[in-house]
Amino acid sequence: MLIEVNHLTKCFGPDKVVSDATFSVDAGERVAIIGRNGAGKTTLLRLLSTFLPPTSGYAKISGFDLLSKANSIRSIVGYLPEQAPLYPDMTVTSYLRYRGKLRRLPREYLIRRLHEVVDFCNLAAIRDARIQTLSNGRRHAVALADAILHEPDVLLFDDPLVGADPDQTEKLTELMTSPVVSDGRAILFVTHNIDLVRTAATRMICLNHGNIIADTSDLDVLQNKTLAELFRMWTTAAEPPV
């Protein structure tokens, strides 16, 4: 398995934002993380990307421990946050080149990958534009290009359709479902978009107040229900009887 999570918990003061999360993800799986706002979805991705340390529990990615091997994990994980912290004064190309050098990518490999991700993310026309001049959707595309630049084993996408236009939405779905990308990799993505879940996911994990209340590969349940209806169904099932 590429991702192994055991009793992972994150507290901010007295608030338990992620509570005792336990699951695993194999290569080739595309797992949608769903739940209402404040359920702990973003915090879970930040833990797995090593941006936040856990309060308790542990996780491994490709066998690397979350705490003791954080640098190794960062080299094999591509993380797309909801609002990526880009450098506004850099051009698109200079930013991606800079990020590749930070990852110590070999020069010839970096040159090839720059061309590939710029083309794939529809950035060719603005490759020399400064990031501060770009729309939010274009900035998100730059962040996506950065996340996939080093061809990581694990992709973590936090609400990847934020600010995306129809072309970008199609491209992202293509990226996530393409055998070239998904085979041999694990993809976890947070979304509120039921169409993306239907199209891209092979499995769903639902969080409620930091707890996993559903983990299923039965996507037929999406056929006649909205995400809100699923949340209500699973939340009710997770509540202890009175």
Protein Blocks (a to p, Z undefined) as FASTA:
>chain_A
ZZdcehiacdehjbcfbghiacdddehiacddeddehilmmmmmmmmnopaccfbdcdde
ehiafklmmmmmmmmcccddfbdcddfkbcfklmmmmmmmmnopafklmmmmmmmmmmmn
opmmmmmpcfklpcfklmmmmmmmmmmmnopabdcdehklgoiafklmmmmmmmmmpmkl
mnopacddddfbfklmmmmpgbdcddeehiafbdcfblklmmmccfklmmmmmmmmmpcc
ZZ
